[in-house]
Amino acid sequence: MTPRERAEMFALRFRGQANHLAFQFGAPLYLVGSYVHADTPGDIDIRCLIECQDLELWFGRDCDGAGVDWTPGSFARCREELKQSRRLTRRWKPGDVTRHRIDFQFQTCLLSDVDGEPIQDDRPRIRLDAVPLDMLRAGRGDP
């Protein structure tokens, strides 16, 4: 099985969980990193690609953890990432789909006004959730 086939199988099996997380945080989830392209991946990198304004709604201003002095928002964000990583790793036990640790992180991005897709670089990624992007924009303008 190629790395891409393995990643697509994981994405298919993970879709229900990804849909819940996408609605929980109002942002799409992507599989990125070595699990998508390497023969021997280190872990499973899941990124919740979220706009800065939404991340601030969840965790407050200056929640990026940059600098020497972390803010309460930085701690809250990192705690949520750790919590989701541990929960997902436990839920997807060895023998199910993978034996790898799941690394869940929020990643800020801009979303296109045209199609709602993240505006990012061209590194390989696979969309994990199947939630229409316009549904994730609920509460922004029209109901």
DATA-V944043 format. One record per residue. N is the residue number from 0. OMEGA is omega in whole degrees, 0 to 359 (* if undefined). D_FIRST is the distance of its C-alpha to the first C-alpha in Angstrom with 2 decimals. Layout:
BEGIN
n:N omega:OMEGA d_first:D_FIRST
n:N omega:OMEGA d_first:D_FIRST
END
This chain:
BEGIN
n:0 omega:179 d_first:0.00
n:1 omega:176 d_first:3.80
n:2 omega:180 d_first:6.63
n:3 omega:178 d_first:8.15
n:4 omega:178 d_first:6.07
n:5 omega:180 d_first:6.38
n:6 omega:179 d_first:9.87
n:7 omega:176 d_first:10.75
n:8 omega:177 d_first:10.16
n:9 omega:181 d_first:12.33
n:10 omega:180 d_first:14.73
n:11 omega:180 d_first:15.27
n:12 omega:183 d_first:16.06
n:13 omega:190 d_first:18.11
n:14 omega:180 d_first:20.08
n:15 omega:177 d_first:23.16
n:16 omega:180 d_first:23.60
n:17 omega:178 d_first:23.13
n:18 omega:179 d_first:25.79
n:19 omega:180 d_first:28.21
n:20 omega:179 d_first:27.78
n:21 omega:178 d_first:28.18
n:22 omega:180 d_first:31.43
n:23 omega:184 d_first:32.54
n:24 omega:178 d_first:32.49
n:25 omega:184 d_first:32.96
n:26 omega:180 d_first:30.07
n:27 omega:178 d_first:26.50
n:28 omega:181 d_first:23.55
n:29 omega:171 d_first:20.65
n:30 omega:183 d_first:17.47
n:31 omega:172 d_first:17.93
n:32 omega:190 d_first:17.42
n:33 omega:180 d_first:14.87
n:34 omega:180 d_first:12.47
n:35 omega:189 d_first:12.06
n:36 omega:185 d_first:11.78
n:37 omega:177 d_first:11.57
n:38 omega:179 d_first:9.32
n:39 omega:183 d_first:11.83
n:40 omega:178 d_first:13.43
n:41 omega:179 d_first:16.96
n:42 omega:178 d_first:17.32
n:43 omega:182 d_first:16.73
n:44 omega:177 d_first:19.30
n:45 omega:181 d_first:20.85
n:46 omega:172 d_first:23.75
n:47 omega:185 d_first:26.53
n:48 omega:191 d_first:27.92
n:49 omega:178 d_first:31.59
n:50 omega:182 d_first:34.78
n:51 omega:183 d_first:37.31
n:52 omega:178 d_first:39.93
n:53 omega:178 d_first:37.75
n:54 omega:178 d_first:36.74
n:55 omega:175 d_first:40.47
n:56 omega:182 d_first:41.23
n:57 omega:192 d_first:38.99
n:58 omega:180 d_first:39.95
n:59 omega:181 d_first:42.98
n:60 omega:178 d_first:43.74
n:61 omega:182 d_first:42.48
n:62 omega:184 d_first:39.50
n:63 omega:178 d_first:37.24
n:64 omega:180 d_first:38.19
n:65 omega:177 d_first:39.37
n:66 omega:183 d_first:42.36
n:67 omega:183 d_first:44.08
n:68 omega:178 d_first:45.48
n:69 omega:178 d_first:43.00
n:70 omega:174 d_first:44.27
n:71 omega:177 d_first:44.04
n:72 omega:177 d_first:41.50
n:73 omega:179 d_first:39.30
n:74 omega:181 d_first:39.38
n:75 omega:179 d_first:38.72
n:76 omega:181 d_first:35.68
n:77 omega:177 d_first:34.16
n:78 omega:179 d_first:35.02
n:79 omega:177 d_first:33.21
n:80 omega:179 d_first:30.05
n:81 omega:180 d_first:30.25
n:82 omega:180 d_first:31.00
n:83 omega:179 d_first:28.06
n:84 omega:180 d_first:25.68
n:85 omega:180 d_first:27.05
n:86 omega:181 d_first:27.14
n:87 omega:178 d_first:23.59
n:88 omega:178 d_first:22.32
n:89 omega:183 d_first:24.48
n:90 omega:181 d_first:23.48
n:91 omega:186 d_first:19.70
n:92 omega:174 d_first:20.19
n:93 omega:181 d_first:17.93
n:94 omega:176 d_first:16.42
n:95 omega:181 d_first:16.33
n:96 omega:190 d_first:13.37
n:97 omega:173 d_first:13.49
n:98 omega:185 d_first:15.78
n:99 omega:174 d_first:16.57
n:100 omega:177 d_first:19.92
n:101 omega:179 d_first:20.36
n:102 omega:180 d_first:22.64
n:103 omega:177 d_first:24.54
n:104 omega:170 d_first:26.94
n:105 omega:177 d_first:29.26
n:106 omega:180 d_first:29.18
n:107 omega:180 d_first:32.13
n:108 omega:171 d_first:31.78
n:109 omega:176 d_first:33.75
n:110 omega:182 d_first:32.87
n:111 omega:175 d_first:33.82
n:112 omega:182 d_first:36.93
n:113 omega:184 d_first:35.64
n:114 omega:179 d_first:32.36
n:115 omega:180 d_first:32.05
n:116 omega:176 d_first:28.81
n:117 omega:175 d_first:28.72
n:118 omega:186 d_first:30.15
n:119 omega:176 d_first:27.94
n:120 omega:186 d_first:26.45
n:121 omega:176 d_first:23.54
n:122 omega:183 d_first:20.91
n:123 omega:177 d_first:17.59
n:124 omega:179 d_first:17.76
n:125 omega:177 d_first:16.75
n:126 omega:182 d_first:19.64
n:127 omega:181 d_first:19.33
n:128 omega:179 d_first:22.60
n:129 omega:181 d_first:23.89
n:130 omega:176 d_first:27.54
n:131 omega:185 d_first:29.46
n:132 omega:179 d_first:30.59
n:133 omega:176 d_first:34.20
n:134 omega:180 d_first:34.15
n:135 omega:179 d_first:33.31
n:136 omega:179 d_first:36.41
n:137 omega:179 d_first:38.72
n:138 omega:178 d_first:42.02
n:139 omega:181 d_first:42.04
n:140 omega:183 d_first:44.79
n:141 omega:181 d_first:44.76
n:142 omega:* d_first:44.09
END
